[in-house]
Amino acid sequence: MFEGKSRTEIEDIIDEWIVCCSNAKRNRIVMKLRYIDGLTFEQIAEEVDLSVVQTKNIVYSMNKLFEGHI
């Protein structure tokens, strides 16, 4: 999804696009852990105290948000 983009570019995209819900901060953290730090769903889930299923759902729904915009 973020191929060829620098860490800063990825952070900027995530910060710009994930702003509109009560869980925006958590969702930004999840996406940064996934796409910048390269953590697995299991590692992210442990880090942010969510289930693996919840973590996958966040990543998949945020990916939908980005479709066609990056």
PyMOL commands that place a pseudoatom at each C-alpha (Angstrom):
pseudoatom trace, name=CA, resn=MET, resi=1, chain=A, elem=C, hetatm=0, pos=[0.000, 0.000, 0.000]
pseudoatom trace, name=CA, resn=PHE, resi=2, chain=A, elem=C, hetatm=0, pos=[2.718, 2.487, 0.911]
pseudoatom trace, name=CA, resn=GLU, resi=3, chain=A, elem=C, hetatm=0, pos=[5.406, 1.110, -1.406]
pseudoatom trace, name=CA, resn=GLY, resi=4, chain=A, elem=C, hetatm=0, pos=[8.110, 3.616, -2.263]
pseudoatom trace, name=CA, resn=LYS, resi=5, chain=A, elem=C, hetatm=0, pos=[7.058, 6.103, 0.400]
pseudoatom trace, name=CA, resn=SER, resi=6, chain=A, elem=C, hetatm=0, pos=[9.337, 7.277, 3.183]
pseudoatom trace, name=CA, resn=ARG, resi=7, chain=A, elem=C, hetatm=0, pos=[8.525, 6.906, 6.869]
pseudoatom trace, name=CA, resn=THR, resi=8, chain=A, elem=C, hetatm=0, pos=[7.662, 10.613, 7.021]
pseudoatom trace, name=CA, resn=GLU, resi=9, chain=A, elem=C, hetatm=0, pos=[5.354, 10.385, 4.009]
pseudoatom trace, name=CA, resn=ILE, resi=10, chain=A, elem=C, hetatm=0, pos=[3.544, 7.398, 5.506]
pseudoatom trace, name=CA, resn=GLU, resi=11, chain=A, elem=C, hetatm=0, pos=[3.134, 9.177, 8.857]
pseudoatom trace, name=CA, resn=ASP, resi=12, chain=A, elem=C, hetatm=0, pos=[1.802, 12.285, 7.123]
pseudoatom trace, name=CA, resn=ILE, resi=13, chain=A, elem=C, hetatm=0, pos=[-0.744, 10.270, 5.114]
pseudoatom trace, name=CA, resn=ILE, resi=14, chain=A, elem=C, hetatm=0, pos=[-1.944, 8.396, 8.201]
pseudoatom trace, name=CA, resn=ASP, resi=15, chain=A, elem=C, hetatm=0, pos=[-2.192, 11.587, 10.269]
pseudoatom trace, name=CA, resn=GLU, resi=16, chain=A, elem=C, hetatm=0, pos=[-4.035, 13.428, 7.494]
pseudoatom trace, name=CA, resn=TRP, resi=17, chain=A, elem=C, hetatm=0, pos=[-6.584, 10.751, 6.662]
pseudoatom trace, name=CA, resn=ILE, resi=18, chain=A, elem=C, hetatm=0, pos=[-7.425, 9.214, 10.053]
pseudoatom trace, name=CA, resn=VAL, resi=19, chain=A, elem=C, hetatm=0, pos=[-9.092, 12.049, 11.930]
pseudoatom trace, name=CA, resn=CYS, resi=20, chain=A, elem=C, hetatm=0, pos=[-12.840, 11.586, 11.961]
pseudoatom trace, name=CA, resn=CYS, resi=21, chain=A, elem=C, hetatm=0, pos=[-13.812, 9.243, 14.762]
pseudoatom trace, name=CA, resn=SER, resi=22, chain=A, elem=C, hetatm=0, pos=[-13.485, 8.778, 18.492]
pseudoatom trace, name=CA, resn=ASN, resi=23, chain=A, elem=C, hetatm=0, pos=[-10.912, 6.032, 17.890]
pseudoatom trace, name=CA, resn=ALA, resi=24, chain=A, elem=C, hetatm=0, pos=[-8.809, 8.045, 15.433]
pseudoatom trace, name=CA, resn=LYS, resi=25, chain=A, elem=C, hetatm=0, pos=[-5.774, 8.235, 17.722]
pseudoatom trace, name=CA, resn=ARG, resi=26, chain=A, elem=C, hetatm=0, pos=[-5.804, 4.489, 18.355]
pseudoatom trace, name=CA, resn=ASN, resi=27, chain=A, elem=C, hetatm=0, pos=[-6.315, 3.770, 14.657]
pseudoatom trace, name=CA, resn=ARG, resi=28, chain=A, elem=C, hetatm=0, pos=[-3.358, 5.991, 13.719]
pseudoatom trace, name=CA, resn=ILE, resi=29, chain=A, elem=C, hetatm=0, pos=[-1.186, 4.131, 16.219]
pseudoatom trace, name=CA, resn=VAL, resi=30, chain=A, elem=C, hetatm=0, pos=[-2.291, 0.750, 14.827]
pseudoatom trace, name=CA, resn=MET, resi=31, chain=A, elem=C, hetatm=0, pos=[-1.583, 1.814, 11.240]
pseudoatom trace, name=CA, resn=LYS, resi=32, chain=A, elem=C, hetatm=0, pos=[1.838, 3.227, 12.110]
pseudoatom trace, name=CA, resn=LEU, resi=33, chain=A, elem=C, hetatm=0, pos=[2.790, 0.068, 13.994]
pseudoatom trace, name=CA, resn=ARG, resi=34, chain=A, elem=C, hetatm=0, pos=[1.742, -1.980, 10.968]
pseudoatom trace, name=CA, resn=TYR, resi=35, chain=A, elem=C, hetatm=0, pos=[3.138, 0.050, 8.077]
pseudoatom trace, name=CA, resn=ILE, resi=36, chain=A, elem=C, hetatm=0, pos=[6.070, 1.914, 9.615]
pseudoatom trace, name=CA, resn=ASP, resi=37, chain=A, elem=C, hetatm=0, pos=[7.296, -0.478, 12.291]
pseudoatom trace, name=CA, resn=GLY, resi=38, chain=A, elem=C, hetatm=0, pos=[6.255, -3.619, 10.416]
pseudoatom trace, name=CA, resn=LEU, resi=39, chain=A, elem=C, hetatm=0, pos=[4.659, -5.350, 13.391]
pseudoatom trace, name=CA, resn=THR, resi=40, chain=A, elem=C, hetatm=0, pos=[2.423, -8.373, 12.923]
pseudoatom trace, name=CA, resn=PHE, resi=41, chain=A, elem=C, hetatm=0, pos=[-1.254, -8.238, 13.801]
pseudoatom trace, name=CA, resn=GLU, resi=42, chain=A, elem=C, hetatm=0, pos=[-0.491, -10.246, 16.931]
pseudoatom trace, name=CA, resn=GLN, resi=43, chain=A, elem=C, hetatm=0, pos=[2.239, -7.845, 18.040]
pseudoatom trace, name=CA, resn=ILE, resi=44, chain=A, elem=C, hetatm=0, pos=[0.043, -4.818, 17.412]
pseudoatom trace, name=CA, resn=ALA, resi=45, chain=A, elem=C, hetatm=0, pos=[-2.868, -6.367, 19.291]
pseudoatom trace, name=CA, resn=GLU, resi=46, chain=A, elem=C, hetatm=0, pos=[-0.660, -6.939, 22.311]
pseudoatom trace, name=CA, resn=GLU, resi=47, chain=A, elem=C, hetatm=0, pos=[0.824, -3.437, 22.105]
pseudoatom trace, name=CA, resn=VAL, resi=48, chain=A, elem=C, hetatm=0, pos=[-2.538, -1.629, 22.015]
pseudoatom trace, name=CA, resn=ASP, resi=49, chain=A, elem=C, hetatm=0, pos=[-4.496, -4.137, 24.135]
pseudoatom trace, name=CA, resn=LEU, resi=50, chain=A, elem=C, hetatm=0, pos=[-6.911, -5.329, 21.434]
pseudoatom trace, name=CA, resn=SER, resi=51, chain=A, elem=C, hetatm=0, pos=[-7.753, -8.716, 20.040]
pseudoatom trace, name=CA, resn=VAL, resi=52, chain=A, elem=C, hetatm=0, pos=[-6.087, -9.839, 16.828]
pseudoatom trace, name=CA, resn=VAL, resi=53, chain=A, elem=C, hetatm=0, pos=[-9.492, -9.758, 15.105]
pseudoatom trace, name=CA, resn=GLN, resi=54, chain=A, elem=C, hetatm=0, pos=[-10.097, -6.156, 16.228]
pseudoatom trace, name=CA, resn=THR, resi=55, chain=A, elem=C, hetatm=0, pos=[-6.626, -5.198, 15.030]
pseudoatom trace, name=CA, resn=LYS, resi=56, chain=A, elem=C, hetatm=0, pos=[-7.182, -6.772, 11.609]
pseudoatom trace, name=CA, resn=ASN, resi=57, chain=A, elem=C, hetatm=0, pos=[-10.553, -5.047, 11.312]
pseudoatom trace, name=CA, resn=ILE, resi=58, chain=A, elem=C, hetatm=0, pos=[-8.970, -1.658, 12.023]
pseudoatom trace, name=CA, resn=VAL, resi=59, chain=A, elem=C, hetatm=0, pos=[-6.223, -2.185, 9.445]
pseudoatom trace, name=CA, resn=TYR, resi=60, chain=A, elem=C, hetatm=0, pos=[-8.630, -3.449, 6.800]
pseudoatom trace, name=CA, resn=SER, resi=61, chain=A, elem=C, hetatm=0, pos=[-11.116, -0.617, 7.339]
pseudoatom trace, name=CA, resn=MET, resi=62, chain=A, elem=C, hetatm=0, pos=[-8.379, 2.027, 7.323]
pseudoatom trace, name=CA, resn=ASN, resi=63, chain=A, elem=C, hetatm=0, pos=[-6.972, 0.507, 4.122]
pseudoatom trace, name=CA, resn=LYS, resi=64, chain=A, elem=C, hetatm=0, pos=[-10.408, 1.003, 2.557]
pseudoatom trace, name=CA, resn=LEU, resi=65, chain=A, elem=C, hetatm=0, pos=[-10.253, 4.660, 3.599]
pseudoatom trace, name=CA, resn=PHE, resi=66, chain=A, elem=C, hetatm=0, pos=[-6.954, 5.061, 1.733]
pseudoatom trace, name=CA, resn=GLU, resi=67, chain=A, elem=C, hetatm=0, pos=[-8.019, 3.250, -1.450]
pseudoatom trace, name=CA, resn=GLY, resi=68, chain=A, elem=C, hetatm=0, pos=[-7.723, 5.503, -4.452]
pseudoatom trace, name=CA, resn=HIS, resi=69, chain=A, elem=C, hetatm=0, pos=[-6.080, 8.284, -2.435]
pseudoatom trace, name=CA, resn=ILE, resi=70, chain=A, elem=C, hetatm=0, pos=[-2.495, 7.109, -2.218]
for i in range(1, 70): cmd.bond("trace and resi %d" % i, "trace and resi %d" % (i + 1))
show_as sticks, trace
zoom trace
